[in-house]
Amino acid sequence: MKLHQTQLERHENSLFRHENDKLRAENVSLRDAMRNLICTNCGCPAIIGEISLEEQHLRIENACLKDELDKFLGRLITSIGGPIPPQVPNYSLGGPIPR
C-alpha cells in the first residue's frame, strides 16, 4: 500500500513539474511580448507603467487645449470668411507649438 502511494506521489510530482515548466515558458514568452509592444496610435515602442500621473494629466490637458485651439481656429476662419492668414499658424493638425 505504501509503495503504491509513493508511486502516485511521484507521478503527481512529475505532472506538477511538467505544468510548472509550461507555466514558466509561457511567462517568458509573455515577458518577451511585453518588451516588444508597439503603440497602436503612433507605432513607436510602447512604455508600460513608466508614465507618471503628472504626465497623464499633462497629456489630457494637452488634448483639451488642442481641441480648444481647433474650435477657436474654426471660429476664426468663419469670422474672417476664408482660410487662415499666413501669419496665424495652423496647429490644429497636431504639429509642434513653438515655445
C-alpha positions in Angstrom: 0.0 0.0 0.0 2.8 2.4 0.9 4.6 1.6 -2.3 1.5 2.5 -4.4 1.1 5.8 -2.5 4.8 6.7 -3.1 4.4 5.9 -6.8 1.3 8.0 -7.0 3.0 10.9 -5.3 6.0 10.7 -7.7 3.6 10.7 -10.6 1.8 13.7 -9.3 5.1 15.5 -8.7 6.1 14.8 -12.2 2.8 16.2 -13.5 3.3 19.3 -11.3 6.9 19.8 -12.6 5.7 19.5 -16.2 2.9 22.0 -15.6 5.3 24.3 -13.8 7.7 24.2 -16.8 4.9 25.0 -19.2 3.9 28.0 -17.0 7.5 29.2 -16.8 7.8 29.0 -20.6 4.5 30.9 -21.0 5.7 33.5 -18.6 9.0 34.0 -20.5 7.1 34.4 -23.8 4.6 36.9 -22.3 7.5 38.9 -20.9 9.2 38.9 -24.3 6.0 40.0 -25.9 5.6 42.8 -23.4 9.1 44.1 -24.2 8.2 44.4 -27.8 4.9 46.1 -27.6 4.1 48.8 -30.1 1.8 51.8 -29.6 -1.3 51.4 -31.8 -1.6 55.2 -32.1 1.9 56.2 -33.2 3.7 52.9 -34.0 6.5 53.7 -31.5 7.6 51.2 -28.9 5.2 51.3 -26.0 6.4 52.1 -22.5 4.3 50.2 -19.9 3.9 51.6 -16.4 6.5 54.3 -16.8 4.2 57.3 -17.4 3.7 59.3 -14.3 0.4 60.6 -13.1 1.5 64.1 -13.8 2.4 63.2 -17.4 -1.0 61.6 -17.8 -2.7 64.8 -16.6 -0.5 66.9 -18.9 -1.4 64.7 -21.9 -5.1 65.1 -21.1 -4.7 68.8 -20.7 -2.8 69.0 -23.9 -5.6 67.2 -25.8 -8.1 69.5 -24.3 -6.1 72.6 -25.3 -5.7 71.2 -28.8 -9.5 70.8 -29.0 -10.0 74.3 -27.7 -7.5 75.7 -30.3 -9.3 73.8 -33.1 -12.6 75.3 -32.0 -11.0 78.8 -31.9 -9.4 78.4 -35.3 -12.7 77.2 -36.7 -14.5 80.3 -35.4 -11.7 82.5 -36.7 -12.0 81.0 -40.2 -15.8 81.5 -40.0 -15.4 85.1 -38.8 -12.9 86.2 -41.5 -14.7 84.2 -44.2 -11.7 82.4 -45.6 -8.6 80.4 -44.9 -6.3 81.2 -42.0 -3.9 84.1 -42.9 -0.2 83.1 -43.2 0.8 84.9 -40.0 -1.6 82.7 -38.0 0.0 79.2 -38.0 -2.4 76.2 -38.2 -1.6 74.0 -35.2 -4.9 72.1 -35.4 -3.1 69.2 -37.2 -1.2 68.3 -34.1 2.1 69.9 -35.1 4.5 71.2 -32.6 3.7 74.5 -31.0 6.8 76.8 -30.9 8.0 77.9 -27.5 
